[in-house]
């Protein structure tokens, strides 16, 4: 099981995600970024930061 806290990349955001694997996390984060952070496309540096904080 993998987990990621959005607040590790976006200070002040309290959403947390869990999934069976990294891809599941990234899928949820992409939807969250679009709906809650207004990012139609998640920039690659943000994707890299997310991956770095998945545990
Ligand atoms: Zn967030």
mmCIF file of the protein (N, C-alpha, C, O) and its ligand, coordinates in Angstrom:
data_MODEL
# 
_entry.id   MODEL 
# 
loop_
_entity.id 
_entity.type 
_entity.pdbx_number_of_molecules 
1 polymer     1 
2 non-polymer 1 
# 
_entity_poly.entity_id                      1 
_entity_poly.type                           'polypeptide(L)' 
_entity_poly.nstd_linkage                   no 
_entity_poly.nstd_monomer                   no 
_entity_poly.pdbx_seq_one_letter_code       
;(UNK)(UNK)(UNK)(UNK)(UNK)(UNK)(UNK)(UNK)(UNK)(UNK)(UNK)(UNK)(UNK)(UNK)(UNK)(UNK)
(UNK)(UNK)(UNK)(UNK)(UNK)(UNK)(UNK)(UNK)(UNK)(UNK)(UNK)(UNK)(UNK)(UNK)(UNK)(UNK)
(UNK)(UNK)(UNK)(UNK)(UNK)(UNK)(UNK)(UNK)(UNK)(UNK)(UNK)(UNK)(UNK)(UNK)(UNK)(UNK)
(UNK)(UNK)(UNK)(UNK)(UNK)(UNK)(UNK)
;
_entity_poly.pdbx_seq_one_letter_code_can   XXXXXXXXXXXXXXXXXXXXXXXXXXXXXXXXXXXXXXXXXXXXXXXXXXXXXXX 
_entity_poly.pdbx_strand_id                 A 
# 
loop_
_entity_poly_seq.entity_id 
_entity_poly_seq.num 
_entity_poly_seq.mon_id 
_entity_poly_seq.hetero 
1 1  UNK n 
1 2  UNK n 
1 3  UNK n 
1 4  UNK n 
1 5  UNK n 
1 6  UNK n 
1 7  UNK n 
1 8  UNK n 
1 9  UNK n 
1 10 UNK n 
1 11 UNK n 
1 12 UNK n 
1 13 UNK n 
1 14 UNK n 
1 15 UNK n 
1 16 UNK n 
1 17 UNK n 
1 18 UNK n 
1 19 UNK n 
1 20 UNK n 
1 21 UNK n 
1 22 UNK n 
1 23 UNK n 
1 24 UNK n 
1 25 UNK n 
1 26 UNK n 
1 27 UNK n 
1 28 UNK n 
1 29 UNK n 
1 30 UNK n 
1 31 UNK n 
1 32 UNK n 
1 33 UNK n 
1 34 UNK n 
1 35 UNK n 
1 36 UNK n 
1 37 UNK n 
1 38 UNK n 
1 39 UNK n 
1 40 UNK n 
1 41 UNK n 
1 42 UNK n 
1 43 UNK n 
1 44 UNK n 
1 45 UNK n 
1 46 UNK n 
1 47 UNK n 
1 48 UNK n 
1 49 UNK n 
1 50 UNK n 
1 51 UNK n 
1 52 UNK n 
1 53 UNK n 
1 54 UNK n 
1 55 UNK n 
# 
loop_
_struct_asym.id 
_struct_asym.entity_id 
A 1 
B 2 
# 
loop_
_chem_comp.id 
_chem_comp.type 
_chem_comp.mon_nstd_flag 
UNK 'L-peptide linking' . 
ZN  non-polymer         . 
# 
_pdbx_entity_nonpoly.entity_id   2 
_pdbx_entity_nonpoly.name        ? 
_pdbx_entity_nonpoly.comp_id     ZN 
# 
_pdbx_nonpoly_scheme.asym_id         B 
_pdbx_nonpoly_scheme.entity_id       2 
_pdbx_nonpoly_scheme.mon_id          ZN 
_pdbx_nonpoly_scheme.ndb_seq_num     1 
_pdbx_nonpoly_scheme.pdb_seq_num     101 
_pdbx_nonpoly_scheme.auth_seq_num    101 
_pdbx_nonpoly_scheme.pdb_mon_id      ZN 
_pdbx_nonpoly_scheme.auth_mon_id     ZN 
_pdbx_nonpoly_scheme.pdb_strand_id   A 
_pdbx_nonpoly_scheme.pdb_ins_code    . 
# 
loop_
_atom_site.group_PDB 
_atom_site.id 
_atom_site.type_symbol 
_atom_site.label_atom_id 
_atom_site.label_alt_id 
_atom_site.label_comp_id 
_atom_site.label_asym_id 
_atom_site.label_entity_id 
_atom_site.label_seq_id 
_atom_site.pdbx_PDB_ins_code 
_atom_site.Cartn_x 
_atom_site.Cartn_y 
_atom_site.Cartn_z 
_atom_site.occupancy 
_atom_site.B_iso_or_equiv 
_atom_site.pdbx_formal_charge 
_atom_site.auth_seq_id 
_atom_site.auth_comp_id 
_atom_site.auth_asym_id 
_atom_site.auth_atom_id 
_atom_site.pdbx_PDB_model_num 
ATOM   1   N  N  . UNK A 1 1  ? 0.842   -1.210 0.000   1.00 0.00 ? 1   UNK A N  1 
ATOM   2   C  CA . UNK A 1 1  ? 0.000   0.000  0.000   1.00 0.00 ? 1   UNK A CA 1 
ATOM   3   C  C  . UNK A 1 1  ? 0.870   1.251  0.000   1.00 0.00 ? 1   UNK A C  1 
ATOM   4   O  O  . UNK A 1 1  ? 1.803   1.378  0.794   1.00 0.00 ? 1   UNK A O  1 
ATOM   5   N  N  . UNK A 1 2  ? 0.551   2.165  -0.898  1.00 0.00 ? 2   UNK A N  1 
ATOM   6   C  CA . UNK A 1 2  ? 1.280   3.424  -0.982  1.00 0.00 ? 2   UNK A CA 1 
ATOM   7   C  C  . UNK A 1 2  ? 0.378   4.554  -0.464  1.00 0.00 ? 2   UNK A C  1 
ATOM   8   O  O  . UNK A 1 2  ? -0.848  4.469  -0.538  1.00 0.00 ? 2   UNK A O  1 
ATOM   9   N  N  . UNK A 1 3  ? 1.006   5.604  0.057   1.00 0.00 ? 3   UNK A N  1 
ATOM   10  C  CA . UNK A 1 3  ? 0.215   6.766  0.470   1.00 0.00 ? 3   UNK A CA 1 
ATOM   11  C  C  . UNK A 1 3  ? 0.975   8.038  0.139   1.00 0.00 ? 3   UNK A C  1 
ATOM   12  O  O  . UNK A 1 3  ? 2.200   8.051  0.014   1.00 0.00 ? 3   UNK A O  1 
ATOM   13  N  N  . UNK A 1 4  ? 0.204   9.105  0.001   1.00 0.00 ? 4   UNK A N  1 
ATOM   14  C  CA . UNK A 1 4  ? 0.779   10.403 -0.343  1.00 0.00 ? 4   UNK A CA 1 
ATOM   15  C  C  . UNK A 1 4  ? -0.069  11.485 0.305   1.00 0.00 ? 4   UNK A C  1 
ATOM   16  O  O  . UNK A 1 4  ? -1.298  11.434 0.258   1.00 0.00 ? 4   UNK A O  1 
ATOM   17  N  N  . UNK A 1 5  ? 0.592   12.460 0.907   1.00 0.00 ? 5   UNK A N  1 
ATOM   18  C  CA . UNK A 1 5  ? -0.096  13.619 1.483   1.00 0.00 ? 5   UNK A CA 1 
ATOM   19  C  C  . UNK A 1 5  ? 0.160   14.808 0.571   1.00 0.00 ? 5   UNK A C  1 
ATOM   20  O  O  . UNK A 1 5  ? 1.308   15.202 0.365   1.00 0.00 ? 5   UNK A O  1 
ATOM   21  N  N  . UNK A 1 6  ? -0.908  15.379 0.025   1.00 0.00 ? 6   UNK A N  1 
ATOM   22  C  CA . UNK A 1 6  ? -0.749  16.500 -0.897  1.00 0.00 ? 6   UNK A CA 1 
ATOM   23  C  C  . UNK A 1 6  ? 0.000   17.655 -0.226  1.00 0.00 ? 6   UNK A C  1 
ATOM   24  O  O  . UNK A 1 6  ? 0.733   18.390 -0.889  1.00 0.00 ? 6   UNK A O  1 
ATOM   25  N  N  . UNK A 1 7  ? -0.183  17.813 1.085   1.00 0.00 ? 7   UNK A N  1 
ATOM   26  C  CA . UNK A 1 7  ? 0.468   18.896 1.807   1.00 0.00 ? 7   UNK A CA 1 
ATOM   27  C  C  . UNK A 1 7  ? 1.986   18.846 1.761   1.00 0.00 ? 7   UNK A C  1 
ATOM   28  O  O  . UNK A 1 7  ? 2.646   19.851 2.025   1.00 0.00 ? 7   UNK A O  1 
ATOM   29  N  N  . UNK A 1 8  ? 2.554   17.677 1.428   1.00 0.00 ? 8   UNK A N  1 
ATOM   30  C  CA . UNK A 1 8  ? 4.009   17.589 1.293   1.00 0.00 ? 8   UNK A CA 1 
ATOM   31  C  C  . UNK A 1 8  ? 4.499   18.356 0.070   1.00 0.00 ? 8   UNK A C  1 
ATOM   32  O  O  . UNK A 1 8  ? 5.664   18.749 -0.001  1.00 0.00 ? 8   UNK A O  1 
ATOM   33  N  N  . UNK A 1 9  ? 3.597   18.566 -0.898  1.00 0.00 ? 9   UNK A N  1 
ATOM   34  C  CA . UNK A 1 9  ? 3.971   19.279 -2.125  1.00 0.00 ? 9   UNK A CA 1 
ATOM   35  C  C  . UNK A 1 9  ? 3.263   20.634 -2.204  1.00 0.00 ? 9   UNK A C  1 
ATOM   36  O  O  . UNK A 1 9  ? 3.839   21.617 -2.671  1.00 0.00 ? 9   UNK A O  1 
ATOM   37  N  N  . UNK A 1 10 ? 2.017   20.676 -1.745  1.00 0.00 ? 10  UNK A N  1 
ATOM   38  C  CA . UNK A 1 10 ? 1.230   21.913 -1.752  1.00 0.00 ? 10  UNK A CA 1 
ATOM   39  C  C  . UNK A 1 10 ? 0.908   22.272 -0.298  1.00 0.00 ? 10  UNK A C  1 
ATOM   40  O  O  . UNK A 1 10 ? -0.055  21.760 0.273   1.00 0.00 ? 10  UNK A O  1 
ATOM   41  N  N  . UNK A 1 11 ? 1.712   23.148 0.295   1.00 0.00 ? 11  UNK A N  1 
ATOM   42  C  CA . UNK A 1 11 ? 1.489   23.504 1.703   1.00 0.00 ? 11  UNK A CA 1 
ATOM   43  C  C  . UNK A 1 11 ? 0.059   23.984 1.936   1.00 0.00 ? 11  UNK A C  1 
ATOM   44  O  O  . UNK A 1 11 ? -0.477  24.783 1.168   1.00 0.00 ? 11  UNK A O  1 
ATOM   45  N  N  . UNK A 1 12 ? -0.542  23.486 3.001   1.00 0.00 ? 12  UNK A N  1 
ATOM   46  C  CA . UNK A 1 12 ? -1.893  23.902 3.350   1.00 0.00 ? 12  UNK A CA 1 
ATOM   47  C  C  . UNK A 1 12 ? -2.975  22.971 2.850   1.00 0.00 ? 12  UNK A C  1 
ATOM   48  O  O  . UNK A 1 12 ? -4.122  23.067 3.288   1.00 0.00 ? 12  UNK A O  1 
ATOM   49  N  N  . UNK A 1 13 ? -2.630  22.057 1.924   1.00 0.00 ? 13  UNK A N  1 
ATOM   50  C  CA . UNK A 1 13 ? -3.624  21.093 1.442   1.00 0.00 ? 13  UNK A CA 1 
ATOM   51  C  C  . UNK A 1 13 ? -3.584  19.868 2.345   1.00 0.00 ? 13  UNK A C  1 
ATOM   52  O  O  . UNK A 1 13 ? -2.512  19.342 2.645   1.00 0.00 ? 13  UNK A O  1 
ATOM   53  N  N  . UNK A 1 14 ? -4.750  19.421 2.771   1.00 0.00 ? 14  UNK A N  1 
ATOM   54  C  CA . UNK A 1 14 ? -4.800  18.322 3.741   1.00 0.00 ? 14  UNK A CA 1 
ATOM   55  C  C  . UNK A 1 14 ? -5.289  17.011 3.146   1.00 0.00 ? 14  UNK A C  1 
ATOM   56  O  O  . UNK A 1 14 ? -5.548  16.052 3.873   1.00 0.00 ? 14  UNK A O  1 
ATOM   57  N  N  . UNK A 1 15 ? -5.416  16.967 1.813   1.00 0.00 ? 15  UNK A N  1 
ATOM   58  C  CA . UNK A 1 15 ? -5.864  15.720 1.201   1.00 0.00 ? 15  UNK A CA 1 
ATOM   59  C  C  . UNK A 1 15 ? -4.771  14.658 1.290   1.00 0.00 ? 15  UNK A C  1 
ATOM   60  O  O  . UNK A 1 15 ? -3.586  14.937 1.111   1.00 0.00 ? 15  UNK A O  1 
ATOM   61  N  N  . UNK A 1 16 ? -5.208  13.436 1.573   1.00 0.00 ? 16  UNK A N  1 
ATOM   62  C  CA . UNK A 1 16 ? -4.283  12.305 1.571   1.00 0.00 ? 16  UNK A CA 1 
ATOM   63  C  C  . UNK A 1 16 ? -4.826  11.244 0.623   1.00 0.00 ? 16  UNK A C  1 
ATOM   64  O  O  . UNK A 1 16 ? -6.037  11.121 0.444   1.00 0.00 ? 16  UNK A O  1 
ATOM   65  N  N  . UNK A 1 17 ? -3.931  10.488 0.024   1.00 0.00 ? 17  UNK A N  1 
ATOM   66  C  CA . UNK A 1 17 ? -4.319  9.469  -0.942  1.00 0.00 ? 17  UNK A CA 1 
ATOM   67  C  C  . UNK A 1 17 ? -3.649  8.151  -0.589  1.00 0.00 ? 17  UNK A C  1 
ATOM   68  O  O  . UNK A 1 17 ? -2.505  8.122  -0.133  1.00 0.00 ? 17  UNK A O  1 
ATOM   69  N  N  . UNK A 1 18 ? -4.367  7.077  -0.802  1.00 0.00 ? 18  UNK A N  1 
ATOM   70  C  CA . UNK A 1 18 ? -3.768  5.759  -0.667  1.00 0.00 ? 18  UNK A CA 1 
ATOM   71  C  C  . UNK A 1 18 ? -4.162  4.938  -1.891  1.00 0.00 ? 18  UNK A C  1 
ATOM   72  O  O  . UNK A 1 18 ? -5.255  5.093  -2.436  1.00 0.00 ? 18  UNK A O  1 
ATOM   73  N  N  . UNK A 1 19 ? -3.267  4.079  -2.304  1.00 0.00 ? 19  UNK A N  1 
ATOM   74  C  CA . UNK A 1 19 ? -3.532  3.202  -3.442  1.00 0.00 ? 19  UNK A CA 1 
ATOM   75  C  C  . UNK A 1 19 ? -2.597  2.007  -3.343  1.00 0.00 ? 19  UNK A C  1 
ATOM   76  O  O  . UNK A 1 19 ? -1.655  1.996  -2.552  1.00 0.00 ? 19  UNK A O  1 
ATOM   77  N  N  . UNK A 1 20 ? -2.880  1.000  -4.167  1.00 0.00 ? 20  UNK A N  1 
ATOM   78  C  CA . UNK A 1 20 ? -2.050  -0.204 -4.142  1.00 0.00 ? 20  UNK A CA 1 
ATOM   79  C  C  . UNK A 1 20 ? -0.665  0.049  -4.711  1.00 0.00 ? 20  UNK A C  1 
ATOM   80  O  O  . UNK A 1 20 ? 0.304   -0.609 -4.333  1.00 0.00 ? 20  UNK A O  1 
ATOM   81  N  N  . UNK A 1 21 ? -0.580  1.014  -5.629  1.00 0.00 ? 21  UNK A N  1 
ATOM   82  C  CA . UNK A 1 21 ? 0.710   1.270  -6.259  1.00 0.00 ? 21  UNK A CA 1 
ATOM   83  C  C  . UNK A 1 21 ? 0.841   2.749  -6.633  1.00 0.00 ? 21  UNK A C  1 
ATOM   84  O  O  . UNK A 1 21 ? -0.105  3.527  -6.511  1.00 0.00 ? 21  UNK A O  1 
ATOM   85  N  N  . UNK A 1 22 ? 2.037   3.110  -7.090  1.00 0.00 ? 22  UNK A N  1 
ATOM   86  C  CA . UNK A 1 22 ? 2.328   4.503  -7.416  1.00 0.00 ? 22  UNK A CA 1 
ATOM   87  C  C  . UNK A 1 22 ? 1.386   5.049  -8.484  1.00 0.00 ? 22  UNK A C  1 
ATOM   88  O  O  . UNK A 1 22 ? 0.959   6.202  -8.422  1.00 0.00 ? 22  UNK A O  1 
ATOM   89  N  N  . UNK A 1 23 ? 1.071   4.208  -9.460  1.00 0.00 ? 23  UNK A N  1 
ATOM   90  C  CA . UNK A 1 23 ? 0.212   4.664  -10.552 1.00 0.00 ? 23  UNK A CA 1 
ATOM   91  C  C  . UNK A 1 23 ? -1.164  5.051  -10.022 1.00 0.00 ? 23  UNK A C  1 
ATOM   92  O  O  . UNK A 1 23 ? -1.763  6.023  -10.483 1.00 0.00 ? 23  UNK A O  1 
ATOM   93  N  N  . UNK A 1 24 ? -1.660  4.288  -9.053  1.00 0.00 ? 24  UNK A N  1 
ATOM   94  C  CA . UNK A 1 24 ? -2.958  4.601  -8.458  1.00 0.00 ? 24  UNK A CA 1 
ATOM   95  C  C  . UNK A 1 24 ? -2.944  5.932  -7.733  1.00 0.00 ? 24  UNK A C  1 
ATOM   96  O  O  . UNK A 1 24 ? -3.918  6.684  -7.770  1.00 0.00 ? 24  UNK A O  1 
ATOM   97  N  N  . UNK A 1 25 ? -1.831  6.216  -7.073  1.00 0.00 ? 25  UNK A N  1 
ATOM   98  C  CA . UNK A 1 25 ? -1.681  7.511  -6.399  1.00 0.00 ? 25  UNK A CA 1 
ATOM   99  C  C  . UNK A 1 25 ? -1.692  8.635  -7.423  1.00 0.00 ? 25  UNK A C  1 
ATOM   100 O  O  . UNK A 1 25 ? -2.409  9.624  -7.267  1.00 0.00 ? 25  UNK A O  1 
ATOM   101 N  N  . UNK A 1 26 ? -0.893  8.476  -8.467  1.00 0.00 ? 26  UNK A N  1 
ATOM   102 C  CA . UNK A 1 26 ? -0.767  9.542  -9.464  1.00 0.00 ? 26  UNK A CA 1 
ATOM   103 C  C  . UNK A 1 26 ? -2.099  9.810  -10.163 1.00 0.00 ? 26  UNK A C  1 
ATOM   104 O  O  . UNK A 1 26 ? -2.414  10.955 -10.489 1.00 0.00 ? 26  UNK A O  1 
ATOM   105 N  N  . UNK A 1 27 ? -2.872  8.761  -10.390 1.00 0.00 ? 27  UNK A N  1 
ATOM   106 C  CA . UNK A 1 27 ? -4.183  8.933  -11.029 1.00 0.00 ? 27  UNK A CA 1 
ATOM   107 C  C  . UNK A 1 27 ? -5.084  9.793  -10.143 1.00 0.00 ? 27  UNK A C  1 
ATOM   108 O  O  . UNK A 1 27 ? -5.744  10.711 -10.628 1.00 0.00 ? 27  UNK A O  1 
ATOM   109 N  N  . UNK A 1 28 ? -5.109  9.490  -8.840  1.00 0.00 ? 28  UNK A N  1 
ATOM   110 C  CA . UNK A 1 28 ? -5.940  10.259 -7.907  1.00 0.00 ? 28  UNK A CA 1 
ATOM   111 C  C  . UNK A 1 28 ? -5.433  11.692 -7.766  1.00 0.00 ? 28  UNK A C  1 
ATOM   112 O  O  . UNK A 1 28 ? -6.222  12.634 -7.696  1.00 0.00 ? 28  UNK A O  1 
ATOM   113 N  N  . UNK A 1 29 ? -4.111  11.847 -7.724  1.00 0.00 ? 29  UNK A N  1 
ATOM   114 C  CA . UNK A 1 29 ? -3.533  13.174 -7.574  1.00 0.00 ? 29  UNK A CA 1 
ATOM   115 C  C  . UNK A 1 29 ? -3.855  14.038 -8.801  1.00 0.00 ? 29  UNK A C  1 
ATOM   116 O  O  . UNK A 1 29 ? -4.134  15.230 -8.666  1.00 0.00 ? 29  UNK A O  1 
ATOM   117 N  N  . UNK A 1 30 ? -3.816  13.441 -9.984  1.00 0.00 ? 30  UNK A N  1 
ATOM   118 C  CA . UNK A 1 30 ? -4.122  14.197 -11.197 1.00 0.00 ? 30  UNK A CA 1 
ATOM   119 C  C  . UNK A 1 30 ? -5.557  14.724 -11.144 1.00 0.00 ? 30  UNK A C  1 
ATOM   120 O  O  . UNK A 1 30 ? -5.814  15.874 -11.499 1.00 0.00 ? 30  UNK A O  1 
ATOM   121 N  N  . UNK A 1 31 ? -6.496  13.872 -10.696 1.00 0.00 ? 31  UNK A N  1 
ATOM   122 C  CA . UNK A 1 31 ? -7.893  14.301 -10.593 1.00 0.00 ? 31  UNK A CA 1 
ATOM   123 C  C  . UNK A 1 31 ? -8.046  15.382 -9.530  1.00 0.00 ? 31  UNK A C  1 
ATOM   124 O  O  . UNK A 1 31 ? -8.766  16.359 -9.735  1.00 0.00 ? 31  UNK A O  1 
ATOM   125 N  N  . UNK A 1 32 ? -7.373  15.209 -8.400  1.00 0.00 ? 32  UNK A N  1 
ATOM   126 C  CA . UNK A 1 32 ? -7.421  16.189 -7.312  1.00 0.00 ? 32  UNK A CA 1 
ATOM   127 C  C  . UNK A 1 32 ? -6.806  17.521 -7.743  1.00 0.00 ? 32  UNK A C  1 
ATOM   128 O  O  . UNK A 1 32 ? -7.342  18.584 -7.431  1.00 0.00 ? 32  UNK A O  1 
ATOM   129 N  N  . UNK A 1 33 ? -5.689  17.463 -8.455  1.00 0.00 ? 33  UNK A N  1 
ATOM   130 C  CA . UNK A 1 33 ? -5.023  18.686 -8.917  1.00 0.00 ? 33  UNK A CA 1 
ATOM   131 C  C  . UNK A 1 33 ? -5.936  19.474 -9.849  1.00 0.00 ? 33  UNK A C  1 
ATOM   132 O  O  . UNK A 1 33 ? -5.986  20.702 -9.799  1.00 0.00 ? 33  UNK A O  1 
ATOM   133 N  N  . UNK A 1 34 ? -6.658  18.746 -10.701 1.00 0.00 ? 34  UNK A N  1 
ATOM   134 C  CA . UNK A 1 34 ? -7.556  19.406 -11.645 1.00 0.00 ? 34  UNK A CA 1 
ATOM   135 C  C  . UNK A 1 34 ? -8.753  20.014 -10.918 1.00 0.00 ? 34  UNK A C  1 
ATOM   136 O  O  . UNK A 1 34 ? -9.125  21.159 -11.174 1.00 0.00 ? 34  UNK A O  1 
ATOM   137 N  N  . UNK A 1 35 ? -9.348  19.248 -10.018 1.00 0.00 ? 35  UNK A N  1 
ATOM   138 C  CA . UNK A 1 35 ? -10.589 19.686 -9.378  1.00 0.00 ? 35  UNK A CA 1 
ATOM   139 C  C  . UNK A 1 35 ? -10.349 20.714 -8.266  1.00 0.00 ? 35  UNK A C  1 
ATOM   140 O  O  . UNK A 1 35 ? -11.129 21.653 -8.107  1.00 0.00 ? 35  UNK A O  1 
ATOM   141 N  N  . UNK A 1 36 ? -9.276  20.534 -7.506  1.00 0.00 ? 36  UNK A N  1 
ATOM   142 C  CA . UNK A 1 36 ? -9.079  21.370 -6.310  1.00 0.00 ? 36  UNK A CA 1 
ATOM   143 C  C  . UNK A 1 36 ? -7.959  22.388 -6.440  1.00 0.00 ? 36  UNK A C  1 
ATOM   144 O  O  . UNK A 1 36 ? -7.925  23.372 -5.702  1.00 0.00 ? 36  UNK A O  1 
ATOM   145 N  N  . UNK A 1 37 ? -7.035  22.155 -7.383  1.00 0.00 ? 37  UNK A N  1 
ATOM   146 C  CA . UNK A 1 37 ? -5.931  23.099 -7.530  1.00 0.00 ? 37  UNK A CA 1 
ATOM   147 C  C  . UNK A 1 37 ? -5.942  23.794 -8.890  1.00 0.00 ? 37  UNK A C  1 
ATOM   148 O  O  . UNK A 1 37 ? -5.064  24.608 -9.174  1.00 0.00 ? 37  UNK A O  1 
ATOM   149 N  N  . UNK A 1 38 ? -6.932  23.479 -9.736  1.00 0.00 ? 38  UNK A N  1 
ATOM   150 C  CA . UNK A 1 38 ? -7.075  24.167 -11.008 1.00 0.00 ? 38  UNK A CA 1 
ATOM   151 C  C  . UNK A 1 38 ? -6.003  23.853 -12.025 1.00 0.00 ? 38  UNK A C  1 
ATOM   152 O  O  . UNK A 1 38 ? -5.791  24.625 -12.959 1.00 0.00 ? 38  UNK A O  1 
ATOM   153 N  N  . UNK A 1 39 ? -5.317  22.720 -11.858 1.00 0.00 ? 39  UNK A N  1 
ATOM   154 C  CA . UNK A 1 39 ? -4.267  22.334 -12.795 1.00 0.00 ? 39  UNK A CA 1 
ATOM   155 C  C  . UNK A 1 39 ? -4.837  21.357 -13.818 1.00 0.00 ? 39  UNK A C  1 
ATOM   156 O  O  . UNK A 1 39 ? -5.103  20.200 -13.490 1.00 0.00 ? 39  UNK A O  1 
ATOM   157 N  N  . UNK A 1 40 ? -5.026  21.812 -15.052 1.00 0.00 ? 40  UNK A N  1 
ATOM   158 C  CA . UNK A 1 40 ? -5.524  20.912 -16.090 1.00 0.00 ? 40  UNK A CA 1 
ATOM   159 C  C  . UNK A 1 40 ? -4.504  19.820 -16.378 1.00 0.00 ? 40  UNK A C  1 
ATOM   160 O  O  . UNK A 1 40 ? -4.851  18.655 -16.569 1.00 0.00 ? 40  UNK A O  1 
ATOM   161 N  N  . UNK A 1 41 ? -3.249  20.221 -16.405 1.00 0.00 ? 41  UNK A N  1 
ATOM   162 C  CA . UNK A 1 41 ? -2.157  19.265 -16.606 1.00 0.00 ? 41  UNK A CA 1 
ATOM   163 C  C  . UNK A 1 41 ? -1.185  19.451 -15.446 1.00 0.00 ? 41  UNK A C  1 
ATOM   164 O  O  . UNK A 1 41 ? -0.793  20.575 -15.134 1.00 0.00 ? 41  UNK A O  1 
ATOM   165 N  N  . UNK A 1 42 ? -0.803  18.361 -14.815 1.00 0.00 ? 42  UNK A N  1 
ATOM   166 C  CA . UNK A 1 42 ? 0.158   18.449 -13.720 1.00 0.00 ? 42  UNK A CA 1 
ATOM   167 C  C  . UNK A 1 42 ? 1.559   18.541 -14.326 1.00 0.00 ? 42  UNK A C  1 
ATOM   168 O  O  . UNK A 1 42 ? 1.988   17.632 -15.036 1.00 0.00 ? 42  UNK A O  1 
ATOM   169 N  N  . UNK A 1 43 ? 2.279   19.641 -14.046 1.00 0.00 ? 43  UNK A N  1 
ATOM   170 C  CA . UNK A 1 43 ? 3.628   19.797 -14.626 1.00 0.00 ? 43  UNK A CA 1 
ATOM   171 C  C  . UNK A 1 43 ? 4.568   18.686 -14.160 1.00 0.00 ? 43  UNK A C  1 
ATOM   172 O  O  . UNK A 1 43 ? 4.451   18.193 -13.038 1.00 0.00 ? 43  UNK A O  1 
ATOM   173 N  N  . UNK A 1 44 ? 5.493   18.300 -15.027 1.00 0.00 ? 44  UNK A N  1 
ATOM   174 C  CA . UNK A 1 44 ? 6.401   17.200 -14.696 1.00 0.00 ? 44  UNK A CA 1 
ATOM   175 C  C  . UNK A 1 44 ? 7.155   17.414 -13.382 1.00 0.00 ? 44  UNK A C  1 
ATOM   176 O  O  . UNK A 1 44 ? 7.316   16.454 -12.629 1.00 0.00 ? 44  UNK A O  1 
ATOM   177 N  N  . UNK A 1 45 ? 7.630   18.640 -13.065 1.00 0.00 ? 45  UNK A N  1 
ATOM   178 C  CA . UNK A 1 45 ? 8.313   18.823 -11.774 1.00 0.00 ? 45  UNK A CA 1 
ATOM   179 C  C  . UNK A 1 45 ? 7.409   18.497 -10.586 1.00 0.00 ? 45  UNK A C  1 
ATOM   180 O  O  . UNK A 1 45 ? 7.875   18.017 -9.553  1.00 0.00 ? 45  UNK A O  1 
ATOM   181 N  N  . UNK A 1 46 ? 6.111   18.763 -10.745 1.00 0.00 ? 46  UNK A N  1 
ATOM   182 C  CA . UNK A 1 46 ? 5.169   18.439 -9.664  1.00 0.00 ? 46  UNK A CA 1 
ATOM   183 C  C  . UNK A 1 46 ? 4.986   16.924 -9.569  1.00 0.00 ? 46  UNK A C  1 
ATOM   184 O  O  . UNK A 1 46 ? 4.934   16.356 -8.478  1.00 0.00 ? 46  UNK A O  1 
ATOM   185 N  N  . UNK A 1 47 ? 4.888   16.279 -10.746 1.00 0.00 ? 47  UNK A N  1 
ATOM   186 C  CA . UNK A 1 47 ? 4.791   14.819 -10.743 1.00 0.00 ? 47  UNK A CA 1 
ATOM   187 C  C  . UNK A 1 47 ? 6.019   14.223 -10.046 1.00 0.00 ? 47  UNK A C  1 
ATOM   188 O  O  . UNK A 1 47 ? 5.893   13.303 -9.237  1.00 0.00 ? 47  UNK A O  1 
ATOM   189 N  N  . UNK A 1 48 ? 7.196   14.747 -10.362 1.00 0.00 ? 48  UNK A N  1 
ATOM   190 C  CA . UNK A 1 48 ? 8.419   14.235 -9.737  1.00 0.00 ? 48  UNK A CA 1 
ATOM   191 C  C  . UNK A 1 48 ? 8.399   14.454 -8.232  1.00 0.00 ? 48  UNK A C  1 
ATOM   192 O  O  . UNK A 1 48 ? 8.843   13.595 -7.471  1.00 0.00 ? 48  UNK A O  1 
ATOM   193 N  N  . UNK A 1 49 ? 7.881   15.613 -7.797  1.00 0.00 ? 49  UNK A N  1 
ATOM   194 C  CA . UNK A 1 49 ? 7.812   15.904 -6.360  1.00 0.00 ? 49  UNK A CA 1 
ATOM   195 C  C  . UNK A 1 49 ? 6.822   14.952 -5.678  1.00 0.00 ? 49  UNK A C  1 
ATOM   196 O  O  . UNK A 1 49 ? 7.067   14.469 -4.573  1.00 0.00 ? 49  UNK A O  1 
ATOM   197 N  N  . UNK A 1 50 ? 5.714   14.696 -6.351  1.00 0.00 ? 50  UNK A N  1 
ATOM   198 C  CA . UNK A 1 50 ? 4.729   13.762 -5.793  1.00 0.00 ? 50  UNK A CA 1 
ATOM   199 C  C  . UNK A 1 50 ? 5.360   12.394 -5.615  1.00 0.00 ? 50  UNK A C  1 
ATOM   200 O  O  . UNK A 1 50 ? 5.256   11.782 -4.552  1.00 0.00 ? 50  UNK A O  1 
ATOM   201 N  N  . UNK A 1 51 ? 6.021   11.915 -6.679  1.00 0.00 ? 51  UNK A N  1 
ATOM   202 C  CA . UNK A 1 51 ? 6.648   10.595 -6.623  1.00 0.00 ? 51  UNK A CA 1 
ATOM   203 C  C  . UNK A 1 51 ? 7.666   10.530 -5.479  1.00 0.00 ? 51  UNK A C  1 
ATOM   204 O  O  . UNK A 1 51 ? 7.777   9.518  -4.787  1.00 0.00 ? 51  UNK A O  1 
ATOM   205 N  N  . UNK A 1 52 ? 8.408   11.633 -5.294  1.00 0.00 ? 52  UNK A N  1 
ATOM   206 C  CA . UNK A 1 52 ? 9.430   11.663 -4.252  1.00 0.00 ? 52  UNK A CA 1 
ATOM   207 C  C  . UNK A 1 52 ? 8.824   11.555 -2.853  1.00 0.00 ? 52  UNK A C  1 
ATOM   208 O  O  . UNK A 1 52 ? 9.494   11.130 -1.912  1.00 0.00 ? 52  UNK A O  1 
ATOM   209 N  N  . UNK A 1 53 ? 7.542   11.944 -2.720  1.00 0.00 ? 53  UNK A N  1 
ATOM   210 C  CA . UNK A 1 53 ? 6.908   11.943 -1.396  1.00 0.00 ? 53  UNK A CA 1 
ATOM   211 C  C  . UNK A 1 53 ? 5.959   10.777 -1.173  1.00 0.00 ? 53  UNK A C  1 
ATOM   212 O  O  . UNK A 1 53 ? 5.386   10.643 -0.092  1.00 0.00 ? 53  UNK A O  1 
ATOM   213 N  N  . UNK A 1 54 ? 5.788   9.934  -2.180  1.00 0.00 ? 54  UNK A N  1 
ATOM   214 C  CA . UNK A 1 54 ? 4.971   8.733  -1.980  1.00 0.00 ? 54  UNK A CA 1 
ATOM   215 C  C  . UNK A 1 54 ? 5.719   7.785  -1.055  1.00 0.00 ? 54  UNK A C  1 
ATOM   216 O  O  . UNK A 1 54 ? 6.916   7.554  -1.223  1.00 0.00 ? 54  UNK A O  1 
ATOM   217 N  N  . UNK A 1 55 ? 5.000   7.237  -0.073  1.00 0.00 ? 55  UNK A N  1 
ATOM   218 C  CA . UNK A 1 55 ? 5.648   6.267  0.814   1.00 0.00 ? 55  UNK A CA 1 
ATOM   219 C  C  . UNK A 1 55 ? 4.729   5.086  1.087   1.00 0.00 ? 55  UNK A C  1 
ATOM   220 O  O  . UNK A 1 55 ? 5.105   4.168  1.816   1.00 0.00 ? 55  UNK A O  1 
HETATM 221 ZN ZN . ZN  B 2 .  ? -4.025  19.149 -2.785  1.00 0.00 ? 101 ZN  A ZN 1 
# 
